[in-house]
Amino acid sequence: MKYDMYYEILEQPKSLKNTLKAEKVHMKEIADKFAEFDKIHLVGCGSSLSTCFSARDAMGFLSDKDIDAHTGYEFFYHKNLKKENSGVLLTSQSGETSDTVAALRKAKENGLYTVSITNEEDSTMMHESDDAVLTRCNRETAILGTKTYMTQLMSLYEILFSMEGSDDAKDVLKDLEKIPSITKDLLSKTEDENRVLAEKFKDDKIFYCMGSGPNYGLAYKVAMTMFMEGALKHACPLYSGEFRHGLIERAEKDVPIMFLDADYSGDELTHKSMEFSDKIGVKKILYKMEDYADVNPLLAPFVLVIPIEWFIYYLAHFNGEDPGSTRHIGKVRY
């Protein structure tokens, strides 16, 4: 039996290509606008927040632009918003996420320029923001987000790195063009090995996931929406540098820890954490950028998420769960 998520995973290359084709010129126009701002806020919830973390931390490697990331209601209640010459990029699959809609309205009340990135053309965020990017994914039903995650992340990178305009930023954008074809290749090459890996870990109850730089955003998504929402496993994300400030006391023999490695400067600590974990018998799950693609390492979240999607899909499957369904999300409103 194949769940809806299976087919949505396979739709990612097409969704990326269609979004780039339809929105690339528009995103460059948005980038020119945002290049004028002194302060940029990135806002999202769940998987969408993870794209904000990754984009912010990727830009931090080569830009001195003042960029911050917020979850929806934290932005809404923030009392120290810079109101002059500021812009807000808001991300939401549905365009109806209540937290993010509240943040959008708060930004507009305070005179901040707003741009929404969403997959639903007839949504509140599309209608109420000053401008919007529409990702071309068709409807996504799996709760944890695959094709909408990829196209949102691509849109943030396209806008922010186009805004930066440096040679380093242009190199990232050049390699970003390769992501649709790399995604297609990885989808076929990584399914079987991650099905086997998932069966090995199907009985584990809790997972930790860690990464440095832009991979922290991916670690956040993997833990918060993929393990917990998709596979119904307890999970916790953390920056690699925080391993020795907590997890080091819970890392024990046979505890599963997923390490994301793109050889960033911060991955020196990823490597040290792995060395310690190997010594005590941790059940290490390693996704290493160099094993999958030869592109700018700042694009690691696009690359590493593909084999991890297969791992999560089959982890749910081997536990008799539909990785796209939910028990409580959608029923609880607050």
Buried (B, 14 or more C-beta within 10 A) or exposed (E): EEBBBBBBBBBBBBBBBBBBEBBBEBBBEBBEBBBEBEBBBBBBBBBBBBBBBBBBBBBBBBBEBEBBBBBBBBBBEBEEBBEEEBBBBBBBBBBBBBBBBBBBBBBBEEEBBBBBBBBBEEBBBBEBBBBBBBBBBEEBEBBBBBBBBBBBBBBBBBBBBBBBBEEBBEBBBEBBEBBBEBBBBBBEEBBEEBBEBBEEBBEBEEBBBBBBBBBBBBBBBBBBBBBBBBBBBEBBBBBBBBBBEEBEEEBEEEBBBBBBBBBBEBBEBBBBBBEBBEEEEBBBBEBBBEEBBEBBBBBBBBBBBBBBBBBBBBBBBBBEBBBBBBEEEEEEEE
